[in-house]
Amino acid sequence: MMRALILSAVAFSVIAVTAVRADLAITNVTLIDGKGGPAQAGMSVVVKGERIATLGAGVVLPRGIRRIDGTGKFLMPGLMDMHIHLIGAGQWRGLENAKGVPIDRDAALSYLHSYLYWGVTSVYDAGNVPELILDMRAKERAGKIIAPRIFATGHALSYPGSWMAGTFHGVGVPDWPETQKVLDAQIAIKPDLQKLVIERFGLGPNPLAPNLPVDLMAKMAAYLKERGVRTTIHASGEIFQRAALSAGIDTFAHPVASARISAEFVQQLAEAKIPIATTMAVFDEIIRLGENPNYLDDPLFTSVLSPGEIAARKAQGPARYSSIGWTSWFKTLMPYFRENVKKLYDAGAVLVLATDRSEGPMIHRELELLAEIGIPPAAIIRMGTLNGAIFLGREADMGTVEAGKLADLLLLDADPTQSVANMRRINTVIKGGRVIDRSKLRVAINEH
Ligand SMILES: [Zn+2]
């Protein structure tokens, strides 16, 4: 009797904390599996626990299993944004690393919810306050918060006086061999990919400004690789991307963005099959926010950002970007950026959906920008699913709808292979086999 009481108390508390994760089946759905092939009609997908158990056209469903009728609907893997910077420690507001800004976990949680709301089931944070992002990562992995899967670098590592050293929570590393101490400290926090930065402050063209020496980048990359840590590099110029490629860096956090890429390097990147995060949305937002921030009135944004936040962005955006010249400068660079991404796609490079922004809606802008340059929707879907998993080195576990993989799924009311805009027509978001109740997420549309 005593024993039974204790057992039921334990069971109750588990239910109270994590909600119920019942096995489920999505039936008679059109499946876009994430591998880039044609959609398959009349499919059923059975989820057991956090993984996909089986799928096919003639699957016999377990008796009594919870069913979601997929008739007339489209099932694809959950979207992955492989370059974000989560808000929650003041990082949207200024260039300097803010000292003493209190960490706002509630704000961070609502931004994480904005990703789930818009169909993003995994994010990679490419530089943040470690206390914030590592804590959220730990809580997500322990099932203590509802959030997309969080992958993170903690601090990005740069060189004193250069881009992201002392800005956006990056750290400037000392020269070798002292660099190793900083790397060891990073390795201890288990970065999913360690981000390195080789870029002059302000992204400007001054060749005399401090920058991470190429040989130091190579030493850092080798040191991390020997210890099993994957790496990503911020480098906007081709010279430094070439050095990163030969140094064995695993992924690129951006395409070449500061000038037209050479045909020879496009070919090298495609042959190397190195994942490259697309991040067109960051340039696009700097242009739009500086020129006409009324895009923020789109339901994409008003659904998840509070009226106060939208007003603040409209008020601060022009001052932040236009008045310092970034809006006009990025507008000058954008045609090359677009052209470079298209050339990489045409050559068969591994492009990875990523925004370099801080909220879920932006992924849909990135999708739109990729479609605008002429990439077909099915290929863009693969960039946002399987290629994201490849970026993380997690393709055995994630990124496609296949038996054995984590059940991170997006059920849509319209066909995303016809138009990427149909990825906004979200019916159901499933993460790790659990149906996310979008009406309970802490986003603006649910605040009454
Ligand atoms: Zn970034």
Residues whose N, C-alpha, C, O or C-beta is under 5 A from the ligand:
A	BS01	ZN	A126 D356
